[in-house]
Amino acid sequence: MRILDLYSRALAGDFKSHPGYSFFEQPEWRFFEPLARAWEMDGRSIERWMKTPAARAQAGQALSYLKIGHSVVAEVERFFGRELPGTLVWLPSFNEFDGFARYELGEHTVLLGIDLPGTDVDYYRALTAHELSHVYRDHAPRVWGHLGKPLAEITRDEYLEASSAQEHLVSEGLATLFSQTLYPEIPPRVHHFYEEAEWRWCMENAESIHESFLSCLSTDEDVWSYYSTDRAGPGSPSRTQYFWAAKELAARLGRSSEPYLDLLAMHEMAATEFPEFIRKGAPRP
């Protein structure tokens, strides 16, 4: 996978030498312009962020991640047995984001904001594995085969429109489970991007989370609503769909004699092949 380190360039003040702070015009930065404009950022705001106490406090952690970032990608690619398509971009977080993958016409751009306050190197090891799991899965022929067209012709809007509740649960569950499998020494709560109290709530309320999702899948399938807090019960953290989906898939792997091979195979399966997430009453494959 191509890796583009724009964090180091921002840390070095690379954009200062460009009149009018027009660094978006550089090929390396151009892809980021739409997001930056949407977030109301320009060269000056990026420079200001890099000078904040929060950004400076995280610089050491970010640089430590950069030292091992290539090896993390290499470990992921060894597991999947191929070089991943697309570009992984290391950026300042601007105290706005940690990471996400953007799909467009058969390619992924994975953006990691590697200096988000409150994070550490283990957090970004887990996050990198999580996001690259999405990249591998989204390029498996069976996953989007139901659209009846080559991946290179599927736009971002079509991709998002085709992301059903089932696909969302499979994708996020697998990504969470994958990072746990690759880095079992990292505490489970980190793979779920939870604080201790949030993780404890999930562990203590796993059964009520389970019942909540069974109810959801039997009615409106609005699993995206679980990004909100309190959705799985009073006090529940956001993203309990990740916790539940990973737990369901882990149970499947627990019955496997070849869990690593089956985890790889699961990344290549269509969402309809996962009975755990099929709406009650819907026809099964």
Backbone as CSV, one residue per row, in Angstrom:
resi,resn,N_x,N_y,N_z,CA_x,CA_y,CA_z,C_x,C_y,C_z
1,MET,0.848,-1.191,0.000,0.000,0.000,0.000,0.884,1.242,0.000
2,ARG,0.525,2.176,-0.807,1.286,3.420,-0.826,1.076,4.148,0.497
3,ILE,2.156,4.717,1.036,2.079,5.476,2.283,2.570,6.885,2.022
4,LEU,1.789,7.857,2.459,2.120,9.257,2.268,2.174,9.933,3.642
5,ASP,3.353,10.407,4.030,3.553,11.026,5.336,3.452,12.547,5.215
6,LEU,2.257,13.077,5.448,2.077,14.519,5.446,2.176,15.100,6.857
7,TYR,2.158,14.227,7.853,2.325,14.728,9.223,3.712,15.346,9.395
8,SER,4.735,14.643,8.950,6.100,15.143,9.113,6.283,16.460,8.370
9,ARG,5.646,16.567,7.210,5.769,17.805,6.442,5.068,18.959,7.152
10,ALA,3.911,18.662,7.770,3.217,19.702,8.533,4.021,20.082,9.773
11,LEU,4.633,19.086,10.421,5.428,19.351,11.613,6.625,20.229,11.285
12,ALA,7.169,20.015,10.089,8.318,20.807,9.656,7.916,22.164,9.094
13,GLY,6.603,22.448,9.039,6.139,23.715,8.486,6.321,23.786,6.998
14,ASP,6.139,22.674,6.302,6.384,22.584,4.862,5.597,23.635,4.080
15,PHE,4.391,23.963,4.556,3.535,24.867,3.795,3.917,26.331,3.965
16,LYS,4.811,26.635,4.906,5.136,28.041,5.166,5.764,28.730,3.962
17,SER,6.479,27.974,3.164,7.233,28.584,2.068,6.373,28.860,0.837
18,HIS,5.100,28.530,0.915,4.251,28.677,-0.254,3.417,29.942,-0.118
19,PRO,3.591,30.888,-1.014,2.867,32.162,-0.922,1.363,31.945,-0.818
20,GLY,0.749,32.677,0.090,-0.694,32.570,0.242,-1.137,31.271,0.863
21,TYR,-0.204,30.533,1.440,-0.533,29.246,2.057,-1.295,28.348,1.080
22,SER,-0.814,28.308,-0.146,-1.509,27.558,-1.196,-0.967,26.142,-1.328
23,PHE,-0.639,25.523,-0.182,-0.029,24.192,-0.277,-1.006,23.147,-0.794
24,PHE,-2.326,23.419,-0.794,-3.273,22.479,-1.367,-3.011,22.264,-2.856
25,GLU,-2.310,23.208,-3.471,-2.029,23.080,-4.890,-0.935,22.054,-5.167
26,GLN,-0.201,21.670,-4.150,0.818,20.646,-4.334,0.132,19.291,-4.521
27,PRO,0.651,18.443,-5.397,0.003,17.149,-5.642,-0.200,16.332,-4.372
28,GLU,0.748,16.394,-3.442,0.650,15.580,-2.238,-0.502,16.006,-1.340
29,TRP,-0.891,17.277,-1.411,-1.925,17.799,-0.533,-3.283,17.960,-1.230
30,ARG,-3.305,17.860,-2.531,-4.519,18.225,-3.261,-5.708,17.362,-2.860
31,PHE,-5.476,16.078,-2.628,-6.566,15.180,-2.291,-7.271,15.601,-1.003
32,PHE,-6.528,16.311,-0.116,-7.071,16.672,1.185,-7.906,17.951,1.131
33,GLU,-7.826,18.669,0.038,-8.481,19.975,-0.034,-9.987,19.917,0.219
34,PRO,-10.749,18.994,-0.401,-12.202,18.994,-0.142,-12.542,18.821,1.334
35,LEU,-11.834,17.906,2.014,-12.093,17.717,3.439,-11.700,18.951,4.236
36,ALA,-10.558,19.510,3.906,-10.098,20.694,4.631,-11.087,21.841,4.458
37,ARG,-11.588,22.021,3.259,-12.559,23.083,3.026,-13.842,22.806,3.809
38,ALA,-14.280,21.538,3.814,-15.496,21.185,4.557,-15.325,21.439,6.046
39,TRP,-14.101,21.225,6.535,-13.820,21.466,7.959,-13.402,22.915,8.217
40,GLU,-13.501,23.747,7.176,-13.145,25.163,7.274,-11.692,25.350,7.707
41,MET,-10.818,24.550,7.109,-9.386,24.637,7.371,-8.676,25.257,6.187
42,ASP,-7.612,25.950,6.472,-6.701,26.409,5.438,-5.283,26.277,5.994
43,GLY,-4.320,26.780,5.249,-2.940,26.648,5.699,-2.702,27.260,7.064
44,ARG,-3.332,28.386,7.320,-3.110,29.065,8.597,-3.681,28.254,9.762
45,SER,-4.862,27.676,9.572,-5.455,26.910,10.658,-4.654,25.647,10.939
46,ILE,-4.086,25.050,9.884,-3.242,23.873,10.081,-1.968,24.266,10.834
47,GLU,-1.392,25.390,10.438,-0.197,25.865,11.132,-0.513,26.166,12.602
48,ARG,-1.666,26.769,12.841,-2.046,27.079,14.215,-2.188,25.816,15.047
49,TRP,-2.809,24.763,14.454,-2.965,23.513,15.198,-1.604,22.932,15.578
50,MET,-0.672,22.935,14.656,0.634,22.346,14.927,1.365,23.079,16.052
51,LYS,0.976,24.314,16.330,1.632,25.098,17.378,0.901,25.025,18.721
52,THR,-0.250,24.376,18.768,-0.996,24.311,20.018,-0.286,23.408,21.023
53,PRO,-0.484,23.639,22.322,0.088,22.742,23.339,-0.355,21.292,23.148
54,ALA,-1.620,21.098,22.741,-2.117,19.724,22.553,-1.355,19.008,21.454
55,ALA,-1.149,19.687,20.323,-0.427,19.068,19.210,1.030,18.823,19.579
56,ARG,1.630,19.779,20.248,3.034,19.621,20.642,3.194,18.479,21.641
57,ALA,2.217,18.342,22.539,2.293,17.263,23.528,2.201,15.893,22.869
58,GLN,1.503,15.814,21.727,1.320,14.535,21.044,2.384,14.266,19.985
59,ALA,3.257,15.217,19.726,4.233,15.050,18.647,5.147,13.861,18.884
60,GLY,5.570,13.656,20.122,6.451,12.528,20.420,5.780,11.202,20.148
61,GLN,4.518,11.085,20.558,3.750,9.868,20.293,3.584,9.655,18.808
62,ALA,3.256,10.733,18.071,3.060,10.617,16.625,4.341,10.164,15.929
63,LEU,5.463,10.723,16.327,6.732,10.338,15.709,7.095,8.901,16.058
64,SER,6.734,8.455,17.259,6.977,7.052,17.625,6.157,6.121,16.734
65,TYR,4.921,6.520,16.445,4.111,5.709,15.538,4.716,5.678,14.142
66,LEU,5.210,6.814,13.671,5.804,6.851,12.337,6.963,5.870,12.205
67,LYS,7.682,5.643,13.297,8.823,4.719,13.249,8.392,3.283,12.982
68,ILE,7.175,2.937,13.399,6.736,1.538,13.244,5.570,1.406,12.268
69,GLY,5.103,2.526,11.719,3.930,2.499,10.852,4.076,1.607,9.632
70,HIS,5.235,1.646,8.992,5.451,0.796,7.813,5.400,-0.682,8.188
71,SER,5.930,-1.019,9.356,5.924,-2.426,9.765,4.511,-2.908,10.082
72,VAL,3.661,-2.004,10.578,2.267,-2.366,10.826,1.578,-2.711,9.508
73,VAL,1.772,-1.879,8.497,1.193,-2.152,7.187,1.725,-3.467,6.631
74,ALA,3.009,-3.695,6.805,3.616,-4.944,6.309,3.008,-6.159,7.002
75,GLU,2.763,-6.065,8.320,2.146,-7.179,9.042,0.749,-7.463,8.519
76,VAL,-0.020,-6.415,8.270,-1.367,-6.590,7.742,-1.306,-7.247,6.368
77,GLU,-0.416,-6.784,5.520,-0.327,-7.340,4.168,0.170,-8.779,4.193
78,ARG,1.016,-9.130,5.142,1.437,-10.537,5.266,0.249,-11.413,5.628
79,PHE,-0.596,-10.938,6.525,-1.769,-11.722,6.915,-2.662,-11.962,5.702
80,PHE,-2.922,-10.911,4.933,-3.828,-11.037,3.804,-3.149,-11.626,2.569
81,GLY,-1.830,-11.703,2.568,-1.119,-12.338,1.470,-1.074,-11.530,0.195
82,ARG,-1.200,-10.204,0.327,-1.145,-9.363,-0.866,-0.865,-7.923,-0.465
83,GLU,-0.378,-7.156,-1.448,-0.227,-5.724,-1.236,-1.601,-5.079,-1.365
84,LEU,-1.941,-4.238,-0.423,-3.252,-3.617,-0.445,-3.278,-2.437,-1.416
85,PRO,-4.402,-2.234,-2.098,-4.521,-1.098,-3.021,-4.830,0.193,-2.267
86,GLY,-4.529,1.303,-2.884,-4.879,2.581,-2.299,-3.719,3.264,-1.601
87,THR,-4.055,4.291,-0.818,-3.056,5.135,-0.168,-3.402,5.324,1.301
88,LEU,-2.406,5.134,2.148,-2.528,5.425,3.572,-1.826,6.749,3.826
89,VAL,-2.563,7.705,4.392,-2.027,9.045,4.585,-1.929,9.350,6.077
90,TRP,-0.740,9.749,6.514,-0.531,10.172,7.897,-0.631,11.688,7.954
91,LEU,-1.536,12.173,8.787,-1.863,13.590,8.853,-1.910,14.075,10.297
92,PRO,-1.875,15.388,10.513,-2.260,15.930,11.813,-3.758,15.646,12.033
93,SER,-4.149,15.493,13.279,-5.555,15.215,13.581,-6.400,16.471,13.668
94,PHE,-5.761,17.609,13.907,-6.465,18.872,14.122,-7.461,18.774,15.266
95,ASN,-7.233,17.771,16.131,-8.139,17.485,17.250,-9.548,17.174,16.747
96,GLU,-9.641,16.635,15.523,-10.932,16.360,14.893,-11.163,14.880,14.611
97,PHE,-10.126,14.139,14.251,-10.352,12.758,13.828,-9.124,11.905,14.120
98,ASP,-9.379,10.595,14.279,-8.263,9.663,14.426,-8.004,8.912,13.130
99,GLY,-9.062,8.444,12.466,-8.826,7.772,11.199,-10.102,7.263,10.559
100,PHE,-10.081,7.161,9.247,-11.198,6.592,8.508,-10.734,6.282,7.090
101,ALA,-11.499,5.410,6.427,-11.204,5.025,5.049,-12.252,5.625,4.126
102,ARG,-11.808,6.225,3.031,-12.721,6.808,2.037,-12.590,6.024,0.729
103,TYR,-13.705,5.505,0.258,-13.743,4.695,-0.962,-14.201,5.546,-2.145
104,GLU,-13.600,5.321,-3.284,-14.041,6.001,-4.511,-13.499,5.245,-5.721
105,LEU,-14.406,4.733,-6.567,-14.046,4.104,-7.841,-12.968,3.035,-7.694
106,GLY,-13.204,2.128,-6.766,-12.314,0.993,-6.602,-11.017,1.278,-5.882
107,GLU,-10.884,2.442,-5.271,-9.678,2.797,-4.537,-10.044,3.304,-3.145
108,HIS,-9.140,3.083,-2.211,-9.312,3.615,-0.868,-8.214,4.620,-0.553
109,THR,-8.605,5.677,0.127,-7.650,6.555,0.775,-7.938,6.467,2.267
110,VAL,-6.979,5.964,3.018,-7.129,5.848,4.470,-6.412,7.026,5.107
111,LEU,-7.145,7.827,5.861,-6.585,9.003,6.511,-6.450,8.733,8.001
112,LEU,-5.248,8.883,8.531,-5.004,8.727,9.965,-4.486,10.039,10.536
113,GLY,-5.224,10.604,11.464,-4.772,11.794,12.186,-3.981,11.349,13.400
114,ILE,-2.666,11.297,13.281,-1.851,10.524,14.217,-1.425,11.277,15.472
115,ASP,-1.962,12.493,15.686,-1.601,13.207,16.909,-2.842,13.581,17.733
116,LEU,-3.877,12.751,17.656,-5.089,13.040,18.417,-4.800,12.952,19.912
117,PRO,-5.135,13.969,20.675,-4.903,13.931,22.122,-5.572,12.721,22.775
118,GLY,-4.870,12.145,23.744,-5.397,11.006,24.475,-5.090,9.656,23.871
119,THR,-4.364,9.634,22.756,-4.034,8.371,22.100,-2.565,8.025,22.319
120,ASP,-2.213,6.777,21.945,-0.823,6.352,22.025,-0.513,5.443,20.838
121,VAL,0.693,4.908,20.811,1.122,4.097,19.664,0.263,2.851,19.518
122,ASP,-0.076,2.179,20.632,-0.922,0.992,20.538,-2.275,1.314,19.929
123,TYR,-2.809,2.466,20.265,-4.085,2.892,19.699,-3.987,2.944,18.172
124,TYR,-2.901,3.496,17.663,-2.768,3.633,16.207,-2.361,2.334,15.527
125,ARG,-1.698,1.444,16.241,-1.471,0.107,15.681,-2.817,-0.579,15.453
126,ALA,-3.681,-0.524,16.468,-5.006,-1.138,16.352,-5.831,-0.450,15.277
127,LEU,-5.790,0.876,15.248,-6.587,1.624,14.277,-6.119,1.361,12.847
128,THR,-4.815,1.292,12.633,-4.292,1.001,11.295,-4.783,-0.354,10.819
129,ALA,-4.671,-1.373,11.675,-5.144,-2.709,11.309,-6.641,-2.693,11.016
130,HIS,-7.399,-1.972,11.834,-8.846,-1.875,11.661,-9.192,-1.292,10.282
131,GLU,-8.590,-0.169,9.946,-8.918,0.492,8.683,-8.453,-0.321,7.473
132,LEU,-7.313,-0.981,7.598,-6.829,-1.772,6.464,-7.637,-3.048,6.277
133,SER,-8.269,-3.518,7.333,-9.225,-4.622,7.192,-10.353,-4.206,6.243
134,HIS,-10.840,-2.976,6.397,-11.874,-2.479,5.497,-11.382,-2.463,4.048
135,VAL,-10.146,-2.043,3.848,-9.600,-1.963,2.495,-9.582,-3.345,1.847
136,TYR,-9.068,-4.334,2.580,-9.008,-5.677,2.007,-10.409,-6.192,1.685
137,ARG,-11.307,-6.068,2.645,-12.661,-6.601,2.435,-13.351,-5.944,1.241
138,ASP,-13.212,-4.648,1.125,-13.925,-3.939,0.059,-13.402,-4.253,-1.336
139,HIS,-12.281,-4.940,-1.420,-11.756,-5.336,-2.728,-11.912,-6.834,-2.982
140,ALA,-12.676,-7.503,-2.113,-12.991,-8.914,-2.336,-14.175,-9.005,-3.304
141,PRO,-14.072,-9.765,-4.387,-15.108,-9.766,-5.435,-16.511,-10.070,-4.944
142,ARG,-16.651,-10.987,-3.970,-17.997,-11.381,-3.541,-18.697,-10.300,-2.722
143,VAL,-17.931,-9.411,-2.099,-18.534,-8.440,-1.190,-19.484,-7.500,-1.918
144,TRP,-19.038,-6.991,-3.070,-19.870,-6.061,-3.835,-20.335,-6.654,-5.157
145,GLY,-20.217,-7.963,-5.296,-20.620,-8.602,-6.542,-22.085,-8.401,-6.878
146,HIS,-22.923,-8.208,-5.851,-24.359,-8.038,-6.100,-24.673,-6.745,-6.846
147,LEU,-23.701,-5.822,-6.911,-23.939,-4.583,-7.650,-23.814,-4.781,-9.163
148,GLY,-23.198,-5.880,-9.564,-23.158,-6.220,-10.975,-22.286,-5.326,-11.833
149,LYS,-21.249,-4.736,-11.258,-20.350,-3.891,-12.039,-18.959,-3.946,-11.430
150,PRO,-17.922,-3.643,-12.211,-16.559,-3.671,-11.670,-16.382,-2.651,-10.552
151,LEU,-15.505,-2.968,-9.606,-15.239,-2.048,-8.503,-14.809,-0.677,-9.006
152,ALA,-14.028,-0.659,-10.062,-13.510,0.604,-10.589,-14.615,1.527,-11.096
153,GLU,-15.840,0.995,-11.242,-16.957,1.815,-11.719,-17.931,2.184,-10.606
154,ILE,-17.655,1.740,-9.389,-18.551,2.014,-8.262,-18.114,3.313,-7.594
155,THR,-18.985,4.300,-7.623,-18.664,5.590,-7.022,-18.813,5.532,-5.504
156,ARG,-18.313,6.556,-4.853,-18.455,6.627,-3.396,-19.928,6.652,-2.993
157,ASP,-20.745,7.405,-3.720,-22.173,7.470,-3.394,-22.838,6.105,-3.544
158,GLU,-22.498,5.380,-4.600,-23.056,4.032,-4.786,-22.588,3.095,-3.689
159,TYR,-21.328,3.211,-3.323,-20.744,2.389,-2.261,-21.479,2.622,-0.939
160,LEU,-21.709,3.871,-0.596,-22.398,4.189,0.653,-23.850,3.740,0.600
161,GLU,-24.496,3.928,-0.529,-25.885,3.527,-0.681,-26.046,2.018,-0.539
162,ALA,-25.048,1.258,-1.001,-25.117,-0.206,-0.963,-24.681,-0.779,0.376
163,SER,-24.234,0.061,1.294,-23.764,-0.414,2.604,-24.961,-0.668,3.515
164,SER,-25.493,-1.862,3.429,-26.664,-2.242,4.215,-26.304,-2.395,5.686
165,ALA,-27.312,-2.576,6.515,-27.084,-2.836,7.941,-26.224,-4.083,8.117
166,GLN,-26.504,-5.108,7.339,-25.715,-6.342,7.426,-24.262,-6.073,7.080
167,GLU,-24.041,-5.362,5.979,-22.672,-5.079,5.560,-21.942,-4.250,6.623
168,HIS,-22.624,-3.295,7.186,-22.013,-2.469,8.229,-21.558,-3.330,9.411
169,LEU,-22.403,-4.228,9.873,-22.060,-5.072,11.017,-20.919,-6.029,10.676
170,VAL,-20.990,-6.629,9.491,-19.911,-7.543,9.081,-18.590,-6.790,8.989
171,SER,-18.605,-5.647,8.311,-17.382,-4.893,8.076,-16.744,-4.411,9.377
172,GLU,-17.547,-3.788,10.250,-16.990,-3.256,11.495,-16.662,-4.369,12.488
173,GLY,-17.460,-5.411,12.492,-17.148,-6.541,13.366,-15.848,-7.215,12.978
174,LEU,-15.665,-7.433,11.670,-14.432,-8.053,11.192,-13.217,-7.164,11.449
175,ALA,-13.359,-5.861,11.208,-12.230,-4.951,11.411,-11.789,-4.947,12.875
176,THR,-12.759,-4.942,13.782,-12.441,-4.962,15.212,-11.813,-6.285,15.603
177,LEU,-12.376,-7.374,15.114,-11.845,-8.697,15.423,-10.471,-8.892,14.798
178,PHE,-10.265,-8.351,13.611,-8.976,-8.498,12.940,-7.858,-7.825,13.720
179,SER,-8.073,-6.596,14.174,-7.009,-5.922,14.915,-6.709,-6.658,16.210
180,GLN,-7.740,-7.237,16.851,-7.513,-8.026,18.062,-6.685,-9.272,17.761
181,THR,-6.937,-9.880,16.624,-6.203,-11.091,16.247,-4.749,-10.774,15.921
182,LEU,-4.529,-9.656,15.239,-3.173,-9.290,14.841,-2.347,-8.824,16.036
183,TYR,-2.996,-8.140,16.973,-2.279,-7.582,18.126,-2.980,-7.969,19.430
184,PRO,-2.915,-9.259,19.789,-3.617,-9.705,20.998,-3.044,-9.130,22.287
185,GLU,-1.816,-8.606,22.231,-1.203,-8.029,23.436,-1.793,-6.670,23.788
186,ILE,-2.492,-6.033,22.838,-3.138,-4.752,23.106,-4.474,-5.026,23.788
187,PRO,-4.791,-4.330,24.875,-6.044,-4.588,25.595,-7.269,-4.485,24.686
188,PRO,-8.267,-5.352,24.904,-9.460,-5.343,24.040,-10.143,-3.987,23.954
189,ARG,-10.182,-3.235,25.037,-10.883,-1.944,25.005,-10.247,-0.997,23.983
190,VAL,-8.917,-1.124,23.783,-8.235,-0.263,22.814,-8.681,-0.607,21.398
191,HIS,-8.875,-1.894,21.118,-9.356,-2.303,19.800,-10.770,-1.785,19.529
192,HIS,-11.505,-1.523,20.603,-12.861,-0.975,20.461,-12.866,0.548,20.612
193,PHE,-11.681,1.119,20.855,-11.519,2.567,20.998,-12.349,3.118,22.157
194,TYR,-12.333,2.365,23.277,-13.092,2.721,24.462,-12.190,3.112,25.616
195,GLU,-12.717,3.981,26.459,-12.116,4.219,27.759,-12.481,3.054,28.678
196,GLU,-11.789,2.960,29.821,-12.028,1.852,30.741,-13.491,1.753,31.147
197,ALA,-14.113,2.886,31.499,-15.508,2.863,31.951,-16.446,2.402,30.836
198,GLU,-16.171,2.797,29.614,-17.004,2.395,28.485,-16.900,0.894,28.234
199,TRP,-15.667,0.403,28.279,-15.458,-1.035,28.087,-16.126,-1.837,29.199
200,ARG,-16.000,-1.360,30.416,-16.607,-2.057,31.551,-18.124,-2.107,31.393
201,TRP,-18.727,-1.000,30.918,-20.176,-1.005,30.724,-20.580,-2.087,29.719
202,CYS,-19.854,-2.178,28.626,-20.176,-3.186,27.611,-20.035,-4.602,28.160
203,MET,-18.975,-4.856,28.867,-18.758,-6.193,29.415,-19.836,-6.560,30.430
204,GLU,-20.257,-5.580,31.211,-21.278,-5.845,32.241,-22.686,-5.906,31.667
205,ASN,-22.862,-5.407,30.448,-24.198,-5.353,29.852,-24.245,-6.050,28.490
206,ALA,-23.390,-7.037,28.297,-23.311,-7.720,27.003,-24.646,-8.341,26.602
207,GLU,-25.367,-8.890,27.566,-26.636,-9.534,27.237,-27.685,-8.512,26.804
208,SER,-27.733,-7.372,27.469,-28.717,-6.366,27.071,-28.352,-5.761,25.712
209,ILE,-27.056,-5.637,25.419,-26.636,-5.193,24.086,-27.112,-6.197,23.039
210,HIS,-26.932,-7.477,23.331,-27.352,-8.532,22.416,-28.850,-8.440,22.139
211,GLU,-29.641,-8.306,23.195,-31.093,-8.222,23.030,-31.488,-6.968,22.253
212,SER,-30.770,-5.889,22.491,-31.065,-4.642,21.791,-30.851,-4.787,20.290
213,PHE,-29.779,-5.492,19.897,-29.519,-5.658,18.470,-30.465,-6.662,17.829
214,LEU,-30.859,-7.689,18.564,-31.852,-8.608,18.013,-33.156,-7.873,17.741
215,SER,-33.516,-6.977,18.651,-34.724,-6.178,18.457,-34.560,-5.243,17.260
216,CYS,-33.403,-4.625,17.162,-33.138,-3.709,16.051,-33.234,-4.430,14.714
217,LEU,-32.615,-5.595,14.615,-32.591,-6.325,13.354,-33.946,-6.921,13.002
218,SER,-34.846,-6.997,13.972,-36.177,-7.521,13.677,-37.159,-6.406,13.330
219,THR,-36.693,-5.160,13.422,-37.596,-4.034,13.129,-37.055,-3.191,11.980
220,ASP,-36.306,-2.141,12.311,-35.930,-1.195,11.258,-34.491,-1.334,10.761
221,GLU,-33.688,-2.188,11.383,-32.298,-2.410,10.992,-31.452,-1.140,11.058
222,ASP,-31.849,-0.180,11.869,-31.100,1.071,11.944,-29.910,0.917,12.886
223,VAL,-28.962,0.063,12.484,-27.802,-0.189,13.346,-26.898,1.036,13.447
224,TRP,-27.021,1.966,12.484,-26.205,3.179,12.543,-26.581,4.052,13.741
225,SER,-27.790,3.873,14.240,-28.224,4.668,15.396,-27.380,4.359,16.632
226,TYR,-26.661,3.238,16.598,-25.836,2.860,17.749,-24.531,3.657,17.816
227,TYR,-24.323,4.549,16.882,-23.234,5.501,17.049,-23.545,6.486,18.177
228,SER,-24.824,6.579,18.534,-25.228,7.481,19.610,-25.049,6.818,20.968
229,THR,-24.760,7.613,21.969,-24.695,7.090,23.331,-26.107,6.774,23.822
230,ASP,-26.205,5.859,24.792,-27.462,5.435,25.417,-28.350,4.614,24.495
231,ARG,-27.907,4.308,23.278,-28.766,3.593,22.322,-29.007,2.152,22.755
232,ALA,-28.016,1.520,23.378,-28.164,0.129,23.814,-28.614,0.045,25.269
233,GLY,-29.013,1.176,25.841,-29.442,1.229,27.231,-28.827,2.432,27.905
234,PRO,-29.420,2.883,28.999,-28.880,4.045,29.713,-27.417,3.841,30.092
235,GLY,-26.579,4.776,29.697,-25.156,4.681,30.015,-24.318,3.981,28.977
236,SER,-24.963,3.445,27.924,-24.166,2.733,26.911,-23.322,3.715,26.120
237,PRO,-22.090,3.342,25.799,-21.242,4.213,24.977,-21.662,4.148,23.516
238,SER,-21.059,4.984,22.695,-21.335,4.934,21.260,-20.667,3.705,20.649
239,ARG,-21.120,3.368,19.442,-20.516,2.284,18.648,-20.636,0.908,19.299
240,THR,-21.711,0.649,20.041,-21.855,-0.704,20.575,-22.098,-1.723,19.469
241,GLN,-22.410,-1.254,18.247,-22.539,-2.207,17.145,-21.198,-2.860,16.840
242,TYR,-20.089,-2.161,17.049,-18.772,-2.760,16.848,-18.554,-3.870,17.873
243,PHE,-18.862,-3.562,19.123,-18.686,-4.527,20.213,-19.512,-5.777,19.950
244,TRP,-20.789,-5.584,19.607,-21.678,-6.726,19.416,-21.287,-7.546,18.192
245,ALA,-21.016,-6.876,17.088,-20.678,-7.597,15.862,-19.382,-8.386,16.031
246,ALA,-18.378,-7.780,16.657,-17.112,-8.493,16.881,-17.325,-9.695,17.784
247,LYS,-18.173,-9.553,18.785,-18.450,-10.656,19.708,-19.141,-11.812,18.992
248,GLU,-20.095,-11.488,18.127,-20.788,-12.531,17.370,-19.835,-13.266,16.429
249,LEU,-18.968,-12.525,15.764,-18.027,-13.155,14.843,-16.950,-13.931,15.590
250,ALA,-16.549,-13.445,16.753,-15.577,-14.176,17.572,-16.142,-15.522,17.995
251,ALA,-17.436,-15.578,18.280,-18.067,-16.845,18.644,-17.993,-17.837,17.487
252,ARG,-18.158,-17.323,16.262,-18.034,-18.190,15.085,-16.610,-18.721,14.964
253,LEU,-15.625,-17.841,15.139,-14.231,-18.282,15.048,-13.876,-19.256,16.161
254,GLY,-14.509,-19.083,17.307,-14.238,-19.983,18.424,-14.618,-21.421,18.136
255,ARG,-15.471,-21.635,17.157,-15.871,-22.993,16.766,-15.023,-23.528,15.623
256,SER,-14.031,-22.741,15.186,-13.224,-23.104,14.022,-11.959,-23.842,14.435
257,SER,-11.551,-24.785,13.610,-10.279,-25.477,13.833,-9.121,-24.723,13.199
258,GLU,-9.429,-23.780,12.303,-8.423,-22.963,11.624,-8.851,-21.495,11.695
259,PRO,-8.806,-20.883,12.890,-9.375,-19.529,13.024,-8.724,-18.476,12.147
260,TYR,-7.406,-18.563,11.931,-6.749,-17.558,11.093,-7.221,-17.665,9.653
261,LEU,-7.280,-18.882,9.146,-7.743,-19.080,7.775,-9.204,-18.679,7.624
262,ASP,-10.005,-18.986,8.644,-11.420,-18.637,8.571,-11.628,-17.132,8.684
263,LEU,-10.805,-16.457,9.466,-10.906,-15.003,9.545,-10.593,-14.375,8.188
264,LEU,-9.595,-14.901,7.517,-9.281,-14.427,6.168,-10.444,-14.695,5.223
265,ALA,-11.004,-15.902,5.299,-12.118,-16.260,4.417,-13.339,-15.381,4.677
266,MET,-13.575,-15.042,5.937,-14.725,-14.214,6.292,-14.626,-12.816,5.690
267,HIS,-13.392,-12.329,5.512,-13.197,-11.019,4.878,-13.645,-11.019,3.417
268,GLU,-13.763,-12.199,2.819,-14.080,-12.294,1.393,-15.528,-12.705,1.140
269,MET,-16.309,-12.847,2.222,-17.683,-13.308,2.093,-18.663,-12.138,1.993
270,ALA,-19.716,-12.339,1.219,-20.786,-11.336,1.132,-21.521,-11.248,2.460
271,ALA,-22.095,-10.097,2.736,-22.799,-9.893,4.001,-23.945,-10.878,4.184
272,THR,-24.578,-11.287,3.079,-25.705,-12.221,3.165,-25.288,-13.618,3.603
273,GLU,-23.982,-13.876,3.663,-23.485,-15.179,4.099,-23.271,-15.237,5.619
274,PHE,-23.676,-14.194,6.320,-23.522,-14.136,7.773,-24.902,-14.170,8.419
275,PRO,-25.374,-15.357,8.791,-26.723,-15.449,9.377,-26.853,-14.689,10.689
276,GLU,-25.738,-14.392,11.355,-25.801,-13.648,12.610,-26.479,-12.294,12.446
277,PHE,-26.382,-11.728,11.239,-26.831,-10.353,11.033,-28.000,-10.225,10.060
278,ILE,-28.649,-11.338,9.748,-29.778,-11.289,8.826,-31.047,-10.952,9.597
279,ARG,-31.789,-10.026,9.072,-33.013,-9.575,9.724,-33.986,-10.725,9.931
280,LYS,-34.585,-10.768,11.103,-35.559,-11.802,11.420,-36.691,-11.822,10.386
281,GLY,-36.961,-12.993,9.863,-38.012,-13.104,8.861,-37.532,-12.941,7.442
282,ALA,-36.291,-12.458,7.278,-35.746,-12.293,5.930,-35.276,-13.644,5.406
283,PRO,-35.333,-13.867,4.093,-34.858,-15.145,3.548,-33.377,-15.323,3.767
284,ARG,-32.976,-16.509,4.154,-31.561,-16.791,4.382,-30.943,-17.404,3.128
285,PRO,-29.645,-17.204,2.933,-29.003,-17.738,1.727,-28.972,-19.254,1.750
